[in-house]
């Protein structure tokens, strides 16, 4: 885990992932691929889980590489769990009101929260020394 933390525990990686989430969730519906040949049912739902668990994991890896006290790390991990949940909920409303041909989907919010929770749990189990 230390090697992985060494490579993924960089601030620019966590910032890049955060920006990528924003870009992907703000793509207008008309620009999304419509190819049905290789379509996987509910693939977009798995993407939501991966995006938001990755968000929490990458930010937690960054802070866990800073040799902070355990108590402070736990607080930061929880903070990024909350930020991830808020980001996911907020992006659904952005899609609803500001992005053409994108819909508000309460199931996406649930899956964003599940992804954030999985990332938070993973970090509490593996990154706290």
HELIX and SHEET records of a PDB file:
HELIX    1   1 UNK A    2  UNK A    8  1                                   7    
HELIX    2   2 UNK A   11  UNK A   25  1                                  15    
HELIX    3   3 UNK A   29  UNK A   31  5                                   3    
HELIX    4   4 UNK A   43  UNK A   64  1                                  22    
HELIX    5   5 UNK A   70  UNK A   98  1                                  29    
HELIX    6   6 UNK A  106  UNK A  126  1                                  21    
END                                                                             
